[in-house]
Amino acid sequence: MFFLTNGGCEICEDVRRNSLEEAMKLCLENGLEGIVSEIKGIFRNPGAVTKIKESKLSLLSYGKLKYVCVPFVISPLKNCVV
């Protein structure tokens, strides 16, 4: 099961829906598999992606910006996207 958040793109009464960090805490405390976030929330807080990955949670996204082409390079030494 995943937790749905808009990552702070809209303010909600439920603070867990207002940030990726709060969503991550909820997932870890309740044994959820990961987070589904509006892509703008991920772009606003890219550092949270590393924390989510280190916590062994999955991160899925939705939204219009998900399909915007962004140039990137795959580093052969570190096996990561730059």
Secondary structure in CASP SS format (residue, H / E / C, confidence):
PFRMAT SS
TARGET T0000
AUTHOR 0000-0000-0000
METHOD secondary structure of the structure
MODEL  1
M C 1.00
F E 1.00
F E 1.00
L E 1.00
T E 1.00
N C 1.00
G C 1.00
G C 1.00
C C 1.00
E C 1.00
I C 1.00
C C 1.00
E C 1.00
D C 1.00
V H 1.00
R H 1.00
R H 1.00
N C 1.00
S C 1.00
L H 1.00
E H 1.00
E H 1.00
A H 1.00
M H 1.00
K H 1.00
L H 1.00
C H 1.00
L H 1.00
E H 1.00
N H 1.00
G C 1.00
L C 1.00
E C 1.00
G E 1.00
I E 1.00
V E 1.00
S E 1.00
E E 1.00
I H 1.00
K H 1.00
G H 1.00
I H 1.00
F H 1.00
R H 1.00
N C 1.00
P C 1.00
G H 1.00
A H 1.00
V H 1.00
T H 1.00
K H 1.00
I H 1.00
K H 1.00
E H 1.00
S C 1.00
K C 1.00
L C 1.00
S E 1.00
L E 1.00
L E 1.00
S E 1.00
Y E 1.00
G C 1.00
K H 1.00
L H 1.00
K H 1.00
Y H 1.00
V C 1.00
C C 1.00
V C 1.00
P C 1.00
F C 1.00
V C 1.00
I E 1.00
S E 1.00
P C 1.00
L C 1.00
K C 1.00
N C 1.00
C E 1.00
V E 1.00
V C 1.00
END
